[in-house]
Amino acid sequence: MGDIAKHYGVSPSTIKRRLSNIKIRWSQPQISGGGYVHLDTTYWGHNWGVLLALDNATRKPLYLEFINHETIDDYWEALDSIEKREFEIRGIIIDGKKVCSTDFPTDGCKCASTI
């Protein structure tokens, strides 16, 4: 922050304040087809992270949500959003592990023998 502040002739706290006022807008993409959904959350600091769902085959984003704390409901919301946008979820991968319908019972969700 110090270098940026010095470059612009303002204090580091001004830079922090201006950065905190940046708003990020995201619209869930139009999707179709089906496949395996890779879900993961990454944090930057204690209370700011992003939950991302990717199509495992194409690596295209299916869902993105900025969150404060990771909960199981965040994952349910992601899966619900993906299904409502007509993507057939064949299986789920969380933290690199296959998840079967016993943990996340989505319609037609099955474990894959190979992913």
Backbone as ProteinMPNN parsed JSONL, in Angstrom:
{"seq_chain_A": "MGDIAKHYGVSPSTIKRRLSNIKIRWSQPQISGGGYVHLDTTYWGHNWGVLLALDNATRKPLYLEFINHETIDDYWEALDSIEKREFEIRGIIIDGKKVCSTDFPTDGCKCASTI", "coords_chain_A": {"N_chain_A": [[0.818, -1.196, 0.0], [1.97, 1.166, 0.701], [3.733, 1.972, -1.397], [1.939, 2.451, -3.493], [0.391, 4.482, -2.354], [2.34, 6.458, -2.04], [3.024, 6.908, -4.719], [0.65, 8.095, -5.689], [0.439, 10.237, -4.017], [-1.015, 10.189, -1.609], [-2.281, 9.04, 1.591], [-1.604, 5.732, 3.041], [-3.916, 4.804, 4.348], [-5.922, 6.101, 2.949], [-5.764, 4.837, 0.468], [-6.509, 2.204, 1.263], [-9.14, 2.743, 2.125], [-10.338, 3.61, -0.256], [-10.072, 1.295, -1.836], [-11.69, -0.437, -0.383], [-14.164, 0.502, -1.029], [-14.736, -0.4, -3.531], [-16.954, -2.06, -5.563], [-18.013, -5.262, -6.5], [-19.584, -6.714, -9.18], [-21.466, -9.443, -10.214], [-22.975, -11.616, -12.426], [-24.62, -14.645, -12.561], [-23.598, -17.0, -14.973], [-25.18, -17.92, -18.123], [-25.908, -21.263, -18.621], [-25.607, -24.623, -19.893], [-26.135, -28.085, -20.666], [-24.255, -30.613, -19.035], [-22.473, -32.284, -16.382], [-19.629, -32.905, -14.284], [-19.298, -31.126, -11.284], [-17.018, -28.973, -9.917], [-16.402, -27.743, -6.793], [-15.205, -25.135, -4.74], [-13.816, -23.095, -2.141], [-12.089, -20.092, -1.64], [-10.169, -18.011, 0.442], [-9.39, -14.605, 1.237], [-7.987, -13.207, 3.688], [-9.74, -13.085, 6.877], [-12.569, -12.828, 6.716], [-13.453, -12.77, 4.066], [-14.105, -14.211, 1.095], [-14.338, -16.359, -1.817], [-16.676, -18.45, -3.313], [-16.516, -20.838, -5.72], [-17.76, -22.522, -8.527], [-16.963, -24.846, -10.94], [-17.237, -26.233, -14.23], [-16.093, -29.379, -14.518], [-15.002, -30.549, -16.846], [-14.711, -28.507, -18.845], [-13.71, -26.406, -17.427], [-15.009, -24.02, -17.174], [-16.672, -21.317, -15.503], [-19.463, -22.001, -13.448], [-20.78, -20.957, -11.353], [-20.427, -18.317, -9.034], [-19.767, -16.784, -5.976], [-19.344, -14.294, -3.576], [-18.373, -14.643, -0.261], [-18.634, -14.503, 3.36], [-18.26, -16.366, 5.407], [-17.741, -19.814, 5.174], [-20.285, -22.088, 4.65], [-22.358, -25.04, 4.77], [-24.769, -24.438, 3.621], [-24.067, -22.526, 1.724], [-22.926, -24.094, -0.26], [-25.141, -25.668, -0.967], [-26.781, -23.657, -2.014], [-25.286, -22.894, -4.251], [-25.353, -25.286, -5.789], [-28.12, -25.517, -6.198], [-28.617, -23.207, -7.702], [-27.134, -23.784, -10.008], [-28.453, -26.072, -10.981], [-31.015, -24.984, -11.442], [-30.49, -23.397, -13.589], [-30.383, -25.166, -15.589], [-28.278, -27.069, -15.842], [-27.148, -30.271, -15.866], [-26.236, -31.971, -13.104], [-23.898, -34.356, -12.711], [-22.169, -35.324, -10.897], [-20.235, -34.359, -8.014], [-17.387, -32.549, -7.026], [-15.523, -31.819, -4.294], [-13.012, -30.088, -2.706], [-11.21, -31.672, -4.12], [-12.196, -34.234, -3.818], [-14.457, -36.824, -4.698], [-17.944, -36.573, -4.388], [-20.81, -38.236, -3.347], [-24.339, -38.857, -3.917], [-25.344, -39.319, -1.385], [-24.329, -37.454, 0.332], [-24.779, -34.977, -0.921], [-27.671, -34.818, -2.113], [-28.566, -34.39, -5.099], [-30.701, -34.27, -7.963], [-30.306, -37.081, -9.941], [-27.589, -37.237, -9.466], [-24.532, -38.906, -9.433], [-21.749, -40.89, -8.366], [-18.592, -40.792, -9.954], [-16.612, -43.192, -11.629], [-14.202, -42.564, -12.707], [-12.693, -39.434, -12.848]], "CA_chain_A": [[0.0, 0.0, 0.0], [2.827, 2.338, 0.83], [4.227, 2.396, -2.711], [0.804, 3.015, -4.24], [0.067, 5.757, -1.712], [3.404, 7.414, -2.368], [2.891, 7.22, -6.141], [-0.492, 8.978, -5.886], [0.51, 11.369, -3.094], [-2.045, 10.081, -0.575], [-1.875, 8.162, 2.693], [-2.015, 4.327, 2.886], [-5.302, 4.609, 4.788], [-6.782, 6.553, 1.855], [-5.778, 3.746, -0.51], [-7.336, 1.132, 1.833], [-10.54, 3.179, 2.123], [-10.816, 3.608, -1.638], [-10.192, -0.098, -2.272], [-12.834, -1.067, 0.293], [-15.393, 1.006, -1.649], [-14.926, -1.023, -4.836], [-18.032, -3.057, -5.565], [-17.868, -6.266, -7.536], [-20.883, -7.204, -9.644], [-21.35, -10.709, -10.934], [-24.218, -12.291, -12.794], [-24.369, -16.054, -12.837], [-23.636, -17.168, -16.428], [-26.103, -18.855, -18.743], [-25.215, -22.536, -18.78], [-26.406, -25.739, -20.389], [-25.377, -29.326, -20.689], [-24.133, -31.305, -17.774], [-21.16, -32.811, -16.079], [-19.186, -32.909, -12.894], [-19.12, -29.771, -10.775], [-15.949, -28.807, -8.941], [-16.723, -26.639, -5.876], [-14.15, -24.803, -3.784], [-13.832, -21.745, -1.592], [-10.781, -19.503, -1.36], [-10.288, -16.827, 1.288], [-8.374, -13.567, 1.335], [-8.292, -12.66, 5.003], [-10.626, -13.898, 7.724], [-13.997, -12.722, 6.431], [-13.712, -12.446, 2.677], [-13.715, -15.304, 0.229], [-15.169, -16.599, -2.988], [-17.077, -19.821, -3.601], [-16.519, -20.973, -7.165], [-18.117, -23.821, -9.096], [-16.491, -24.971, -12.312], [-17.495, -27.449, -14.979], [-14.831, -30.099, -14.428], [-14.466, -30.843, -18.18], [-14.346, -27.303, -19.595], [-13.156, -25.432, -16.47], [-15.771, -22.769, -17.242], [-17.407, -21.066, -14.264], [-20.898, -22.243, -13.401], [-21.329, -20.213, -10.214], [-19.459, -17.579, -8.243], [-20.406, -16.002, -4.92], [-18.457, -13.8, -2.535], [-18.933, -15.035, 1.027], [-17.883, -14.143, 4.564], [-17.938, -17.602, 6.126], [-18.15, -20.98, 4.405], [-21.258, -22.962, 5.298], [-22.945, -26.043, 3.886], [-25.835, -23.768, 2.881], [-23.464, -21.88, 0.56], [-22.781, -25.125, -1.281], [-26.497, -25.994, -1.425], [-27.243, -22.544, -2.851], [-24.565, -23.002, -5.529], [-25.897, -26.418, -6.548], [-29.484, -25.173, -6.58], [-28.516, -22.226, -8.786], [-26.632, -24.475, -11.195], [-29.542, -26.916, -11.494], [-32.099, -24.128, -11.944], [-30.058, -22.875, -14.889], [-30.471, -26.305, -16.501], [-27.054, -27.849, -15.974], [-27.356, -31.56, -15.214], [-25.108, -32.31, -12.241], [-23.673, -35.807, -12.706], [-21.366, -35.603, -9.713], [-19.685, -33.169, -7.375], [-16.033, -32.68, -6.506], [-15.251, -30.786, -3.293], [-11.649, -30.251, -2.202], [-10.557, -32.748, -4.852], [-12.782, -35.535, -3.499], [-15.775, -37.077, -5.281], [-19.025, -36.606, -3.407], [-21.965, -38.96, -3.869], [-25.655, -38.323, -3.604], [-25.683, -39.455, 0.03], [-23.949, -36.202, 0.99], [-25.453, -33.908, -1.636], [-28.627, -35.542, -2.955], [-29.158, -33.664, -6.21], [-31.362, -35.177, -8.91], [-29.467, -37.753, -10.908], [-26.16, -37.146, -9.127], [-23.907, -40.192, -9.167], [-20.29, -40.848, -8.301], [-17.911, -41.218, -11.171], [-15.521, -44.101, -11.37], [-13.011, -41.776, -13.029], [-13.006, -38.024, -13.119]], "C_chain_A": [[0.862, 1.261, 0.0], [3.322, 2.866, -0.502], [3.124, 3.039, -3.538], [0.452, 4.385, -3.678], [1.086, 6.822, -2.078], [3.282, 7.862, -3.824], [1.773, 8.242, -6.389], [-0.531, 10.157, -4.914], [-0.596, 11.385, -2.056], [-1.54, 9.139, 0.507], [-2.282, 6.713, 2.406], [-3.458, 4.085, 3.322], [-6.292, 5.081, 3.724], [-6.885, 5.465, 0.793], [-6.663, 2.608, -0.01], [-8.811, 1.489, 1.774], [-11.106, 3.144, 0.702], [-10.981, 2.187, -2.168], [-11.399, -0.778, -1.637], [-14.169, -0.615, -0.304], [-15.652, 0.419, -3.027], [-15.985, -2.112, -4.705], [-17.838, -3.991, -6.746], [-19.258, -6.77, -7.897], [-20.659, -8.451, -10.48], [-22.734, -11.23, -11.212], [-23.869, -13.73, -13.119], [-24.523, -16.278, -14.344], [-24.761, -18.096, -16.876], [-25.329, -20.142, -18.989], [-26.171, -23.564, -19.352], [-25.529, -26.977, -20.368], [-25.366, -29.994, -19.338], [-22.725, -31.805, -17.582], [-20.89, -32.803, -14.597], [-18.853, -31.486, -12.472], [-18.042, -29.773, -9.705], [-16.269, -27.566, -8.11], [-15.547, -26.396, -4.941], [-14.309, -23.363, -3.336], [-12.41, -21.321, -1.285], [-11.001, -18.226, -0.57], [-9.1, -15.894, 1.127], [-8.674, -12.84, 2.635], [-9.305, -13.538, 5.712], [-12.075, -13.91, 7.263], [-14.311, -12.373, 4.983], [-13.183, -13.556, 1.793], [-14.651, -15.42, -0.95], [-15.412, -18.106, -3.109], [-17.233, -19.908, -5.111], [-16.893, -22.402, -7.539], [-17.694, -23.814, -10.555], [-17.002, -26.266, -12.923], [-16.156, -28.175, -15.052], [-14.2, -30.351, -15.8], [-13.94, -29.595, -18.88], [-13.62, -26.266, -18.747], [-13.848, -24.068, -16.541], [-16.539, -22.576, -15.949], [-18.904, -21.323, -14.439], [-21.564, -21.368, -12.349], [-20.178, -19.519, -9.502], [-20.215, -16.754, -7.222], [-19.349, -15.572, -3.917], [-19.118, -14.059, -1.19], [-18.041, -14.57, 2.165], [-17.4, -15.368, 5.321], [-18.499, -18.764, 5.322], [-19.111, -21.84, 5.217], [-21.764, -23.982, 4.281], [-24.067, -25.426, 3.056], [-25.299, -23.034, 1.655], [-23.323, -22.871, -0.591], [-24.138, -25.535, -1.843], [-27.018, -24.919, -2.367], [-26.58, -22.6, -4.227], [-25.16, -24.109, -6.389], [-27.308, -26.144, -7.039], [-29.477, -24.201, -7.763], [-28.09, -22.897, -10.093], [-27.736, -25.336, -11.821], [-30.683, -26.087, -12.08], [-31.757, -23.529, -13.299], [-29.799, -23.997, -15.889], [-29.135, -26.964, -16.831], [-27.27, -29.132, -15.196], [-26.099, -31.928, -14.419], [-25.0, -33.827, -12.157], [-22.875, -36.246, -11.485], [-20.736, -34.316, -9.223], [-18.284, -33.487, -6.862], [-15.797, -31.507, -5.567], [-13.889, -31.077, -2.691], [-10.958, -31.456, -2.832], [-11.11, -34.13, -4.594], [-14.149, -35.652, -4.148], [-16.796, -37.153, -4.155], [-20.219, -37.283, -4.055], [-23.261, -38.328, -3.394], [-26.035, -38.479, -2.137], [-25.336, -38.187, 0.801], [-24.663, -34.999, 0.386], [-26.455, -34.535, -2.589], [-29.28, -34.662, -4.015], [-29.749, -34.68, -7.167], [-30.35, -35.767, -9.871], [-27.987, -37.734, -10.604], [-25.62, -38.519, -8.769], [-22.406, -39.997, -9.042], [-19.72, -41.333, -9.617], [-16.801, -42.198, -10.795], [-14.19, -43.44, -11.709], [-13.441, -40.352, -13.341], [-11.759, -37.365, -13.655]], "O_chain_A": [[0.524, 2.273, -0.615], [3.334, 4.077, -0.721], [3.346, 4.051, -4.203], [0.24, 5.337, -4.43], [0.726, 7.957, -2.39], [3.418, 9.046, -4.129], [1.932, 9.15, -7.205], [-1.44, 10.985, -4.982], [-1.069, 12.45, -1.661], [-0.492, 8.512, 0.354], [-3.2, 6.477, 1.62], [-4.151, 3.255, 2.733], [-7.383, 4.525, 3.608], [-7.971, 5.199, 0.277], [-7.485, 2.093, -0.768], [-9.644, 0.653, 1.421], [-12.232, 2.694, 0.493], [-11.943, 1.908, -2.883], [-12.057, -1.599, -2.275], [-15.19, -1.275, -0.109], [-16.683, 0.708, -3.634], [-15.902, -2.975, -3.83], [-17.534, -3.554, -7.856], [-20.018, -7.2, -7.029], [-19.778, -8.499, -11.337], [-23.576, -11.277, -10.316], [-22.928, -13.997, -13.868], [-25.486, -15.791, -14.937], [-25.232, -18.941, -16.114], [-24.215, -20.108, -19.511], [-27.389, -23.396, -19.301], [-24.333, -26.909, -20.087], [-26.344, -29.945, -18.593], [-21.894, -31.759, -18.49], [-21.799, -32.706, -13.773], [-18.21, -30.739, -13.209], [-18.143, -30.488, -8.708], [-16.393, -26.468, -8.651], [-14.961, -27.341, -4.412], [-14.861, -22.526, -4.05], [-11.624, -22.094, -0.739], [-11.907, -17.448, -0.87], [-7.967, -16.325, 0.912], [-9.526, -11.953, 2.671], [-9.681, -14.6, 5.216], [-12.749, -14.929, 7.412], [-15.333, -11.745, 4.706], [-11.981, -13.814, 1.742], [-15.626, -14.679, -1.068], [-14.489, -18.915, -3.021], [-17.99, -19.145, -5.711], [-16.406, -23.363, -6.944], [-18.022, -22.897, -11.308], [-17.178, -27.268, -12.23], [-15.189, -27.638, -15.593], [-12.974, -30.366, -15.909], [-12.847, -29.616, -19.447], [-12.989, -25.353, -19.28], [-13.329, -23.078, -16.025], [-17.009, -23.545, -15.354], [-19.517, -20.924, -15.429], [-22.755, -21.072, -12.435], [-19.085, -20.073, -9.384], [-21.198, -16.093, -7.56], [-18.55, -16.389, -3.461], [-20.29, -13.734, -0.998], [-16.859, -14.282, 1.974], [-16.273, -15.404, 5.815], [-19.63, -18.692, 4.839], [-18.795, -22.267, 6.328], [-21.609, -23.796, 3.074], [-24.296, -25.837, 1.918], [-25.999, -22.928, 0.649], [-23.569, -22.533, -1.749], [-24.279, -25.729, -3.051], [-27.623, -25.225, -3.394], [-27.234, -22.379, -5.246], [-25.439, -23.904, -7.57], [-27.656, -26.495, -8.167], [-30.245, -24.363, -8.711], [-28.634, -22.6, -11.156], [-27.926, -25.328, -13.037], [-31.252, -26.457, -13.106], [-32.654, -23.191, -14.072], [-29.102, -23.817, -16.888], [-28.898, -27.367, -17.969], [-27.545, -29.093, -13.997], [-25.037, -32.164, -14.994], [-25.878, -34.499, -11.615], [-22.912, -37.414, -11.095], [-20.709, -33.311, -9.932], [-18.038, -34.569, -6.329], [-15.859, -30.348, -5.977], [-13.637, -32.186, -2.219], [-10.212, -32.173, -2.165], [-10.563, -35.114, -5.093], [-14.919, -34.692, -4.152], [-16.533, -37.73, -3.101], [-20.598, -36.948, -5.177], [-23.272, -37.399, -2.586], [-26.974, -37.824, -1.684], [-25.973, -37.876, 1.808], [-25.102, -34.106, 1.11], [-26.134, -34.764, -3.755], [-30.422, -34.234, -3.848], [-29.333, -35.839, -7.174], [-29.619, -35.035, -10.539], [-27.194, -38.185, -11.431], [-26.171, -39.213, -7.915], [-21.86, -39.026, -9.568], [-20.303, -42.178, -10.296], [-16.141, -42.043, -9.768], [-13.172, -43.72, -11.075], [-14.441, -40.122, -14.022], [-11.772, -36.172, -13.959]]}, "name": "protein", "num_of_chains": 1, "seq": "MGDIAKHYGVSPSTIKRRLSNIKIRWSQPQISGGGYVHLDTTYWGHNWGVLLALDNATRKPLYLEFINHETIDDYWEALDSIEKREFEIRGIIIDGKKVCSTDFPTDGCKCASTI"}
